[in-house]
């Protein structure tokens, strides 16, 4: 039995499975930030004790920078108490004899989609997650690509506008992350006509006390032919395409996978990225890589975590 763990800023998932990557059992918890890392560790330890047998391997997708070689967490931007903590050593104490691998969650999701998801037929896969942040992972011949230092494929930190004396600049993450898109929608609301499908949906949610994640209304508003929703999706697609053009020029992946919450906009976003991408890719590299929508959804990290041990083979 293998154990896959997803540690995020808002949720904790533990799943059991075998070498096929099939999830057999699932444990899901909401994370209480007030309890910090200690609260998460307590939930993990308790769940491992409930398992019918000690797992042979444990793979972890962690929501933050990690050193995959040592299993040490660099930090978490959402939950206190993780900085410098060696999660791999701690897990070996909880499950003696288990093989343990810790990776950044975007890397793990990339592995999941490349091995068990939408990109199983491709040798070189780049995965971009468009969530609360923007991250990435690259899989080559079914194995994760690692650089000389931890933190490769951090596409969200590419500069769209370089910093200068008069400007702090702007990154991909600051432009098309979930939080950035949510803010764009909130800022636009006063300017939208009263019959705007996007405005009606967002205001209704706000009136019911449902604040945040305004980007989730882009797809239904697009389906209702809202011109502002269409404009925003095209803008997001153009920025994502510009960022991905650098990936294409550097690595030439066979396939690019769009994942994360913003990717739930679905086909309109994929089409916007696909339409914009040729503008940013040099003529001799046309047509650019195929663009796909992630298939595994919330299972991308757990499934990828189960695959981590196979990544070494």
C-alpha positions, -999 to +999 in steps of 0.1 A: +000+000+000+012+035-009+002+068+007-002+101-012-005+133+007-015+168-004-008+196+020-022+229+009-031+262+025-068+253+029-071+215+026-053+184+036-058+151+016-044+117+023-051+089-002-041+052-004-034+034-036-012+010-054+013+010-083-015+017-108-022+051-093-058+041-084-071+058-053-085+032-029-092+053+002-094+090+008-092+112+039-099+149+035-096+177+061-101+214+062-070+232+075-073+255+104-045+282+099-047+291+136-033+256+145-004+260+121+018+232+109+014+214+142-023+209+136-017+194+102+010+171+115-014+158+142-041+150+115-015+132+094-002+111+123-037+102+134-047+091+099-016+070+094-024+052+127-059+044+113-045+026+082-048-012+081-010-015+074+021+007+074+025+022+039+054+010+018+059+045+004+047+080+011+047+108-015+038+144-006+028+174-026+034+205-005+020+239-011+052+258-010+090+256-018+107+224-006+141+208-010+132+175-028+166+160-020+163+164+018+126+166+023+129+199+042+103+225+038+116+260+030+085+278+040+047+281+036+032+314+026-002+305+041+005+283+072+029+292+100+053+267+115+067+250+084+099+269+078+130+246+081+109+216+091+122+182+077+089+166+068+105+135+052+123+126+085+091+131+105+071+109+082+097+081+084+092+082+122+054+079+117+058+050+092+090+031+099+105+015+068+085+036+044+102+053+014+094+090+015+095+117-012+085+154-008+079+177-037+063+210-044+026+205-052+028+219-087+056+194-096+034+166-081+003+177-101+025+178-133+036+142-126+000+132-120-013+147-153+017+133-172+014+098-159-023+093-152-041+123-166-047+142-198-010+141-210-003+104-207+007+100-244+033+127-244+071+125-235+077+161-226+049+178-206+048+213-190+021+218-164+010+253-153-012+257-123-034+289-122-046+290-087-042+313-057-006+315-071+009+305-104+033+277-105+046+250-129+062+216-133+079+198-161+079+161-168+104+146-193+100+109-203+076+104-174+101+118-148+101+152-131+126+177-143+148+191-116+173+220-118+205+225-098+184+241-071+149+235-058+122+257-074+124+250-111+095+258-135+083+287-113+066+303-143+045+326-121+076+347-112+084+356-148+083+394-152+057+408-176+068+443-167+104+444-153+110+464-121+126+497-124+133+529-105+098+542-110+078+509-109+079+477-089+071+458-121+045+430-125+048+392-127+027+366-143+014+356-108+005+392-100-016+393-132-034+360-137-034+342-103-068+336-088-065+364-064-054+388-092-083+379-114-107+381-085-095+417-078-098+427-115-134+416-114-142+434-082-126+466-095-146+464-127-180+459-110-189+496-106-183+502-143-204+473-156-240+478-168-267+465-145-277+438-170-242+423-171-244+386-163-210+388-145-221+417-124-254+401-115-237+368-104-210+385-084-234+409-066-258+381-058-229+361-042-217+391-023-253+398-010-254+363+004-221+368+022-201+348-003-170+369-008-140+360-029-133+336-058-152+359-082-133+343-111-156+313-108-184+334-124-164+340-156-174+308-174-212+311-168-211+348-177-192+339-209-219+313-217-244+341-212-226+361-239-213+387-214-187+408-234-167+417-203-163+381-193-152+373-228-127+402-227-113+391-193-109+355-205-091+367-236-068+389-215-060+360-191-054+337-221-030+363-237-009+367-205-007+329-200+002+324-236+030+350-233+044+332-203+042+298-220+060+311-251+091+313-230+086+277-220+083+267-256+114+287-267+134+271-239+121+235-238+097+227-267+073+205-247+050+182-266+021+193-245+012+221-221-015+214-195-035+241-178-045+233-142-056+250-111-088+269-102-086+294-131-084+266-155-120+256-145-130+284-169-126+255-192-126+255-230-130+293-234-097+297-216-079+269-234-091+284-267-079+319-257-044+306-248-042+285-280-053+315-301-028+339-286+002+316-284+013+318-321+017+355-317+045+351-292+063+321-307+089+326-334+079+315-369+103+286-372+087+270-341+052+270-354+028+255-347+034+258-309+029+230-284-006+215-280-026+231-251-047+208-229-070+212-199-061+192-168-082+161-164-076+150-128-090+181-111-086+180-073-070+145-076-040+158-096-018+162-065-029+131-046-025+109-078+009+126-085+019+119-049+012+082-054+034+083-085+064+099-068+081+066-060+077+055-096+095+087-105+127+072-092+125+042-115 
